[in-house]
Amino acid sequence: MPTEPQIKIPATYMRGGTSKGVFFSLRELPLAAQIPGDVRDQLLLRIIGSPDPYGKQTDGMGGATSSTSKTVILAKSEQQDHDVDYLFGQVSIDKPFVDWSGNCGNLTAAVGSYAIANGLVDANRIPENGIAEIKIWQKNISKTIIAHVPITNGEVQETGNFVLDGVTFPAAEILIEFMSPVDEGEVIFPTGNLVDELEVPGVGTFNATMINVGIPTIFLNAEDISYTGTELQEAINGDQKALDMFETIRAYGAVRMGLIENIDEAATRQHTPKVAFVAAAQSYVSSSGIAIQVSDIDLNVRALSMGKLHHAMMGTAAVSIGAAAAIPGTLVNIAAGGGELESVTFGHPSGSLKVGSQASQNNGEWNINKISMSRSARVLMEGSVRIPGDYYN
C-alpha cells in the first residue's frame, strides 16, 4: 500500500533548565500547522512519538518523561515592546493530545537564546559583548518574561561555570524574570483564601494553598499525606496507589480552583494544575548523591508533573513557590518559617534552587511584582526532524 514519504521540518533540540524539547520557528512549520488546531497537534504528537502505549516514545523525539515530552513554537512578537512570542505545548506520552494550558518555566530559559540565534530578535537589540535582555511574550498565559542572555562576540554564549541542580554539566547562567505574573484584577487565590480545607472523596480532607501564579498549583503539607518532604522519585513514581491519590487530589483541586467544571475533565488537562507538597527544612541526600544540609535550605518541596514526581522542579512551579513563600500564612510560607520573605531556597529531589520574589500589599490585597531565578540552556542538536507526510495532511 503506497504511503506518503517523510517530510523534513526545520527544528532545534534544546535543553532549557531541567527540561528539553523540540523548538520550531512558526514560519518554518508546514502552512497547515502554522494555525492552532488538530493539524498542528497531530504534527507535534508524531514528532515527539505520541501516543505511545509502551510509554517510551521510541519512534519520536520525546524522552518518555514530562520533562522531555515538550514542544515550543516561536515567532517575532506581535506584542508592542516585546521581542518574541513563545508558545509551549506539553505533549502527552500515552494519550493523543497536546496540552496548551500553561507555560514551561524551564524551557523559558532557552527561548531567548533560540530567538537570537534564529533571527527573531532585531540585531540592534544584541550587544557585541554583554547581556541581551530579551522580552518574551508567553502566549499560553499572556504574560511577560525577560531573559538575560549572555553574549560573546555577537553570539549567544552557552558554555560557562553555572551549576544547576538537576543538570549534569555546567553552562552559562541565564537570569529569568517573570514580570507581574498576576495582572491587576486577576486573582492570586482562586478560592479567596490563603488556606482551604480541600475535601477529596475517598482520600481525605487536607489543608491546601491553591494559588495561580506562574502556573496553577495545589500545595499540601507533606505530613498530611504521610510523607516527609524529602522523598526522591522512586518513593512515589513506583507506587501506583500514591500516583492515583495525587491525581484524585489534583482533579478535585482543579474543580475547586475553577479550572474545570467536573473531575472527569482533569484527564484532558494534565499539565495544570500542579500538585506539590511542602515541609520544613530537613537534611537529605539528593538523587545525585549530594548531601543537602538543613542549613542550606529554607524548606523542602516536591512537585508532580504529568502524573509523576518531577526529578527536580518545574520552573513554573518554582514561580508559584516563590510567590506563595512571599505571602504570610500560606502553607509554603509557614513551612519556610513565616514572615514576609523576599527569597527562599528550597530543596527538591535533585538538590536546591533559590527563587526571588517581589511582593506588595495594597488595601489588604497581595500582588506579585516579579519572580526571578537563574537557569541555563544549550542547543543539543539543530537541523530538521522527519515525520511521515500523512501525519499533517
Secondary structure, 3 states (H helix, E strand, C coil): CCCCCEEEEEEEEEEECCEEEEEEEHHHCCHHHCCCCHHHHHHHHHHHCCCCCCCCCCCCCCCCCCCCCEEEEEEECCCCCCCEEEEEEEECCCCCCEECCCCCHHHHHHHHHHHHHCCCCCHHHCCCCEEEEEEEEECCCCEEEEEEEEEECCEECCCCCECCCCCCCCECCEEEEEECCCCCCCCCCCCCCCCEEEEECCCEEEEEEEEECCCEEEEEEHHHHCCCCCCCHHHHHCCHHHHHHHHHHHHHHHHHCCCCCCHHHHHHCCCCCEEEEEEECCCEECCCCCEECHHHCCEEEEEEECCEECCCCCHHHHHHHHHHHCCCCCHHHHHCCCCCCCEEEEEECCEEEEEEEEEEEECCEEEEEEEEEEECEEEEEEEEEEEEHHHCC
